Protein backbone atom coordinates (compact mmCIF):
# COMPACT_ATOMS: atom_id res chain seq x y z
CA UNK A 1 0.00 0.00 0.00
CA UNK A 2 2.88 2.37 0.80
CA UNK A 3 4.43 1.78 -2.62
CA UNK A 4 1.14 2.58 -4.33
CA UNK A 5 0.87 5.87 -2.44
CA UNK A 6 4.39 6.83 -3.46
CA UNK A 7 3.69 6.03 -7.11
CA UNK A 8 0.47 8.00 -6.96
CA UNK A 9 2.33 10.93 -5.38
CA UNK A 10 5.06 10.81 -8.02
CA UNK A 11 2.53 10.62 -10.85
CA UNK A 12 0.49 13.44 -9.33
CA UNK A 13 3.59 15.63 -8.89
CA UNK A 14 4.67 14.89 -12.45
CA UNK A 15 1.26 15.79 -13.82
CA UNK A 16 1.20 19.00 -11.82
CA UNK A 17 4.68 19.92 -13.02
CA UNK A 18 3.77 19.12 -16.62
CA UNK A 19 0.63 21.24 -16.42
CA UNK A 20 2.66 24.17 -15.08
CA UNK A 21 5.47 23.87 -17.60
CA UNK A 22 3.42 23.05 -20.67
CA UNK A 23 1.61 26.42 -21.14
CA UNK A 24 4.95 28.29 -20.97
CA UNK A 25 6.53 25.78 -23.33
CA UNK A 26 3.74 26.13 -25.88
CA UNK A 27 3.80 29.93 -25.58
CA UNK A 28 7.57 29.99 -26.03
CA UNK A 29 7.33 27.87 -29.16
CA UNK A 30 4.64 30.06 -30.65
CA UNK A 31 6.44 33.31 -29.86
CA UNK A 32 9.76 32.04 -31.25
CA UNK A 33 8.25 31.29 -34.65
CA UNK A 34 6.47 34.64 -34.73
CA UNK A 35 9.58 36.63 -33.78
CA UNK A 36 12.06 34.87 -36.05
CA UNK A 37 12.14 37.61 -38.74
CA UNK A 38 12.74 40.37 -36.20
CA UNK A 39 15.65 38.68 -34.36
CA UNK A 40 18.34 40.81 -35.98
CA UNK A 41 17.04 44.20 -34.82
CA UNK A 42 16.76 42.84 -31.28
CA UNK A 43 20.37 41.66 -31.31
CA UNK A 44 21.77 45.10 -32.16
CA UNK A 45 20.49 46.83 -29.00
CA UNK A 46 21.75 43.96 -26.88
CA UNK A 47 25.16 44.28 -28.54
CA UNK A 48 25.15 48.01 -27.78
CA UNK A 49 24.01 47.29 -24.27
CA UNK A 50 26.81 44.78 -23.81
CA UNK A 51 29.36 47.28 -25.11
CA UNK A 52 28.05 49.93 -22.73
CA UNK A 53 28.16 47.50 -19.82
CA UNK A 54 31.72 46.49 -20.73
CA UNK A 55 32.78 50.15 -20.90
CA UNK A 56 31.17 50.85 -17.54
CA UNK A 57 32.92 47.83 -16.03
CA UNK A 58 36.26 48.97 -17.45
CA UNK A 59 35.71 52.47 -16.12
CA UNK A 60 34.87 51.05 -12.68
CA UNK A 61 38.00 48.90 -12.80
CA UNK A 62 40.10 51.91 -13.77
CA UNK A 63 38.78 53.96 -10.85
CA UNK A 64 39.31 51.10 -8.45
CA UNK A 65 42.85 50.53 -9.74
CA UNK A 66 43.68 54.21 -9.20
CA UNK A 67 42.24 54.14 -5.67
CA UNK A 68 44.02 50.88 -4.82
CA UNK A 69 47.31 52.13 -6.31
CA UNK A 70 47.17 55.21 -4.09
CA UNK A 71 46.50 52.99 -1.09
CA UNK A 72 49.35 50.69 -2.14
CA UNK A 73 51.74 53.64 -2.37
CA UNK A 74 50.72 54.84 1.09
CA UNK A 75 51.14 51.36 2.59
CA UNK A 76 54.55 50.95 0.96
CA UNK A 77 55.71 54.32 2.30
CA UNK A 78 54.48 53.42 5.78
CA UNK A 79 56.26 50.08 5.58
CA UNK A 80 59.50 51.75 4.49
CA UNK A 81 59.34 54.21 7.38
CA UNK A 82 58.70 51.35 9.85
CA UNK A 83 61.59 49.33 8.48
CA UNK A 84 63.88 52.36 8.61
CA UNK A 85 62.93 53.14 12.20
CA UNK A 86 63.38 49.60 13.57
CA UNK A 87 66.45 47.46 13.87
CA UNK A 88 65.32 44.61 11.66
CA UNK A 89 68.65 42.76 11.88
CA UNK A 90 67.84 41.48 15.34
CA UNK A 91 64.01 41.51 15.47
CA UNK A 92 61.43 41.42 12.70
CA UNK A 93 58.23 43.09 13.80
CA UNK A 94 54.95 41.23 13.38
CA UNK A 95 53.37 44.51 12.27
CA UNK A 96 55.87 44.77 9.43
CA UNK A 97 55.04 41.24 8.27
CA UNK A 98 51.30 41.93 8.42
CA UNK A 99 51.69 45.16 6.50
CA UNK A 100 53.81 43.39 3.88
CA UNK A 101 51.09 40.75 3.50
CA UNK A 102 48.46 43.47 3.11
CA UNK A 103 50.58 45.13 0.44
CA UNK A 104 50.95 41.80 -1.37
CA UNK A 105 47.18 41.18 -1.34
CA UNK A 106 46.47 44.67 -2.63
CA UNK A 107 49.05 44.27 -5.40
CA UNK A 108 47.46 40.99 -6.47
CA UNK A 109 44.02 42.64 -6.47
CA UNK A 110 45.33 45.43 -8.72
CA UNK A 111 46.91 42.84 -11.01
CA UNK A 112 43.60 40.96 -11.35
CA UNK A 113 41.71 44.20 -12.09
CA UNK A 114 44.28 45.18 -14.69
CA UNK A 115 43.79 41.83 -16.40
CA UNK A 116 40.05 42.40 -16.44
CA UNK A 117 39.15 39.53 -14.16
C-alpha positions as CSV (number, residue, x, y, z in Angstrom):
1,X,0.0,0.0,0.0
2,X,2.9,2.4,0.8
3,X,4.4,1.8,-2.6
4,X,1.1,2.6,-4.3
5,X,0.9,5.9,-2.4
6,X,4.4,6.8,-3.5
7,X,3.7,6.0,-7.1
8,X,0.5,8.0,-7.0
9,X,2.3,10.9,-5.4
10,X,5.1,10.8,-8.0
11,X,2.5,10.6,-10.9
12,X,0.5,13.4,-9.3
13,X,3.6,15.6,-8.9
14,X,4.7,14.9,-12.5
15,X,1.3,15.8,-13.8
16,X,1.2,19.0,-11.8
17,X,4.7,19.9,-13.0
18,X,3.8,19.1,-16.6
19,X,0.6,21.2,-16.4
20,X,2.7,24.2,-15.1
21,X,5.5,23.9,-17.6
22,X,3.4,23.1,-20.7
23,X,1.6,26.4,-21.1
24,X,5.0,28.3,-21.0
25,X,6.5,25.8,-23.3
26,X,3.7,26.1,-25.9
27,X,3.8,29.9,-25.6
28,X,7.6,30.0,-26.0
29,X,7.3,27.9,-29.2
30,X,4.6,30.1,-30.6
31,X,6.4,33.3,-29.9
32,X,9.8,32.0,-31.2
33,X,8.3,31.3,-34.6
34,X,6.5,34.6,-34.7
35,X,9.6,36.6,-33.8
36,X,12.1,34.9,-36.1
37,X,12.1,37.6,-38.7
38,X,12.7,40.4,-36.2
39,X,15.6,38.7,-34.4
40,X,18.3,40.8,-36.0
41,X,17.0,44.2,-34.8
42,X,16.8,42.8,-31.3
43,X,20.4,41.7,-31.3
44,X,21.8,45.1,-32.2
45,X,20.5,46.8,-29.0
46,X,21.7,44.0,-26.9
47,X,25.2,44.3,-28.5
48,X,25.1,48.0,-27.8
49,X,24.0,47.3,-24.3
50,X,26.8,44.8,-23.8
51,X,29.4,47.3,-25.1
52,X,28.1,49.9,-22.7
53,X,28.2,47.5,-19.8
54,X,31.7,46.5,-20.7
55,X,32.8,50.2,-20.9
56,X,31.2,50.8,-17.5
57,X,32.9,47.8,-16.0
58,X,36.3,49.0,-17.4
59,X,35.7,52.5,-16.1
60,X,34.9,51.1,-12.7
61,X,38.0,48.9,-12.8
62,X,40.1,51.9,-13.8
63,X,38.8,54.0,-10.9
64,X,39.3,51.1,-8.5
65,X,42.9,50.5,-9.7
66,X,43.7,54.2,-9.2
67,X,42.2,54.1,-5.7
68,X,44.0,50.9,-4.8
69,X,47.3,52.1,-6.3
70,X,47.2,55.2,-4.1
71,X,46.5,53.0,-1.1
72,X,49.3,50.7,-2.1
73,X,51.7,53.6,-2.4
74,X,50.7,54.8,1.1
75,X,51.1,51.4,2.6
76,X,54.6,51.0,1.0
77,X,55.7,54.3,2.3
78,X,54.5,53.4,5.8
79,X,56.3,50.1,5.6
80,X,59.5,51.8,4.5
81,X,59.3,54.2,7.4
82,X,58.7,51.4,9.8
83,X,61.6,49.3,8.5
84,X,63.9,52.4,8.6
85,X,62.9,53.1,12.2
86,X,63.4,49.6,13.6
87,X,66.5,47.5,13.9
88,X,65.3,44.6,11.7
89,X,68.7,42.8,11.9
90,X,67.8,41.5,15.3
91,X,64.0,41.5,15.5
92,X,61.4,41.4,12.7
93,X,58.2,43.1,13.8
94,X,54.9,41.2,13.4
95,X,53.4,44.5,12.3
96,X,55.9,44.8,9.4
97,X,55.0,41.2,8.3
98,X,51.3,41.9,8.4
99,X,51.7,45.2,6.5
100,X,53.8,43.4,3.9
101,X,51.1,40.7,3.5
102,X,48.5,43.5,3.1
103,X,50.6,45.1,0.4
104,X,51.0,41.8,-1.4
105,X,47.2,41.2,-1.3
106,X,46.5,44.7,-2.6
107,X,49.0,44.3,-5.4
108,X,47.5,41.0,-6.5
109,X,44.0,42.6,-6.5
110,X,45.3,45.4,-8.7
111,X,46.9,42.8,-11.0
112,X,43.6,41.0,-11.4
113,X,41.7,44.2,-12.1
114,X,44.3,45.2,-14.7
115,X,43.8,41.8,-16.4
116,X,40.0,42.4,-16.4
117,X,39.1,39.5,-14.2
